[in-house]
């Protein structure tokens, strides 16, 4: 006698990395790393909400992605991730207009290069507020909704400077180190509520913002020699890890920071 077939578990047969039906909000996503991650999430099936500070640039980015993936697949909302009131209003709009935020990617950030003895308190605070406090502000607001539903994913975009330091970028290094601590703190408080909070830590990625470093022969040679993979990273290198952490494939991964750096942090 043959055994009766067992009932298929929910989602069985579908890819573990399929994001169909999930809504993803990506901050700082009108260009660069944020745009690449956002594109990867919508390609995996997510409904995407882009975010940035410059409405015109954000609208242009949304139009390009909507042309590729469909108008219903991509929305955009401009708000200042360092302003708690603007964040609360923006997240409420997404929840009411697009859908429950299943995935949040805290990507918004900036860099400031200046010797530590010369950095003004205003510039120090500007970097810490944008690169660290914004993840707290947006993450907490999104988590209020996710905890009420009992599930959600938060991905904090860290850096190799989460682990390493270089001269002239002290504020950025402090912010990214703090972001790893914040990722763990969010896990300590929210994992029992069904959330997974993790980070990705890009190495040196070739983007519009790092083009000057790529063009600097000495710095470029240092990167190629310091990185075991012997190349700069690309924004596409970040997409797979982000989709993994956004998907049910990572449902028991919590409080981790995944370094995507060609091996830089693994060697001396």
N, C-alpha and C positions, 0 to 999 in steps of 0.2 A: 504494500500500500504506500503510495507516495504521500509525503507530508503536504499539508495545505500551505500555500505561500503565506509568509508573514506579511502583516500590514507594513507599508512603507512608512518609515519615520518621517516627521515633518522636515521638508527640505531635502530628503534623501534623493540622490540622483542628480541634484543640482550641484554646481560647483561650490565648493567651500568659499570661494572668493567672489561669488556672485553678489552684487550689491543691489540687485533689482528690488524696488520697493522701499529703499532706504533714502533718506534725505541727508545730504552732507553739506555743511557750512564750512567754507575754507576762508579764513581771514587773510588779508594781504595777497589776494589771488588774481590781481589784474595782470600780473607779469611774473617772469622768473620762476623760482621754485614753487611758489604758491599756485601759479597757473598750471605748471606741469602736474602737480599732485591733483589739482582740481580736474584736469582733463583726464587723468587716469581713473579717477573715481567715477566720472560720468560715463567713461568708456566701459567701466565694469557694471554699469546699470543704475547707478545712483541718480536721484534727482539732485541737481547741484545748485547751491547758492553761493555766488561769488561775493566777495566783500573787498572794499578798499576805501580810500579816503577821497579819491578824485573821481567824481561821478562820470565825467566824459570818458575817461580812460576805461572805467569799469563797464560802461555801456558798450564801448567798442569791443571789448573783450567778450562780453556776453553775446553780442551779435555774431561774432566769429564762431563761438562754440555752438550757438543755437543753429547756425547754418549747417554745422557738421552733425549735430546730435538731435536736433529738433527743438522747436521753440518751447515746448512744454518741459523739456529736460533741463533747462538752464534758466535760473533767475539771478538777479543781482540786487544787492542792498548796500548802499554806501553808509557807513557810520564809523565814528571814531572809537577804536577798540580800547582807548584809554579813558573814555568818558562813561562812567557807570550808567548814567541816565540814557545816553545814546545807545549803549549796548542793550539795556533792558528793552528799549523801544524796538531796536532792530531785531532782537531775538524773538520778541512777541510777534512782530510782523511775519517773520519766517514761519513760526509755529502756526499762525492763523492763515497765512496766504499760501505757503508752499507745502508745509507738512511738518510733523514732529521731527526735530533735529535728532537723528539717530547717530550721526557722526559729526564731530567737530574737529577741525584741524586748526590749531593755534599756530599760524605761520607768520603773522605780521611782525615785522622787526626792522631795525636799522643798524647801521654801523657808524662808529665815530673813531677816526684814527688820529691820535695825538699822544705824546708822551704823558705818562701818568702825573708827573709833577706839574704839567701845564693844563690838565683837563679842568675846566670850570665845573663848579657844582651843578650849574644849570645843564651843561652837556651830560654830565654823569647821570643826573636824574632823568634827563630826556631818554637816554638809552635804557636805563633800568625800567622806566615806566612803559616804554614801548615794547621792549623785548621780554620783560618778565611780568610786570604788573598786569599787562593786558591779558596774558594767559590766565591769570587769576580772575580778572574781572569777567572775561567772556566765559571761561570755563565754569565758574560758579553759576553764572546766569543760565547757561545751557544745562548744567547738572541739576538745577532745581526741577526742570521739566523731565529730564531723563530718570532721575530717582523716583519721581512720581509714577513713571511707567515701568520701572524695574529693569531697564536695560539702556545701554548707550556706550558709545566709544568716543574717547577724547585722545587725540594725538597731538603732542606738543613737539614742535620742530626745534630741536636743540642744535648742536654743532660739535665739531671736534673740540671747540673751545669749552665745551662742557667738561672735557677731560684735560685739555692742554692749554697752555698759555703762550702768547707771543708778545713782544714789546709793542706798545702803542695802541692796544685794543683792550685796555683793562676793564672798562665799563662793560663792554660786550662779553668779555670772559666771565665777569662776575654775574652778569644777567643769565648767561647760558648755564653756568654752574648752578645758579639758583633755580633754573627751570627744571633741572634733574631733581633737585630737592622737592620742588613743587609737585612734580609728577608722582613722587613717592608719597607725599603728603595727601594728595588727592586719592591715591590708591588706599592709603590707610583709612581714610574716612568714607570712601564711596564704593569700594569694591564689594562690600557686603550688600549694597543696594543694587547690584547687577551691572555695574559699570566696569569697563576696562579702560584704564588710563595708561598710556605708554608714550614713549618719545622716539623720534628718529633723529639721528645726529649726522647730518651730511658732513663730508669732508670738504675739500676745496673743489667747488663746483664751478664750471665754466658757464657764466651767465653774462648778461649785459652789465651787471653791477661789478663783476670781477674782471672785465675785459682788460682794464689797465694793468692788473696784476699778471694776467696771461701775457700781455705785451711787454712786460718788464723781463728782459733776458735773465737777469740774475735770480729774480723771484721764481720765474718759470722753471729754471734749472733746479732750484732748491726743491720745488714741489715734485718734479719728476724723480729727483734723487731720494727724497724723503718718503715717498709713497711706494710701497712694495708693488702695487699694480703699475707703477711707472707712467701714470697719466692723470690728468684732471678728471674729476667726475663730470657727468652730464646730468641735466635735470631728469632725463629719462631713467637714470639709475635709481632715482628715489621713488618711482611710481609703484613698483612691485611691493616694496616694503610697506608703503602707505596703504595700498589696497589690502595687504595681509592684515595689518592692524585695524583696518576698518571693517573687516569681514568676520564671519563666524569662525573662520579658521583660527582666530586668535582669542577665542572665548575664555581660555584659561591662562592667558598671558596678561600680566598686570604689573605695573610699576617698573617696567623695563625701558631701557634706552638702547635702541639698535643703532650701532655705528655703521654708517655707509660711507666708508672713507678709503677704500682701496687698501686697507690694512695699516693705515698711518698710525693709529693708536695702539696697534699690536706690537710695534717694534720700537727700538731705540736707535 
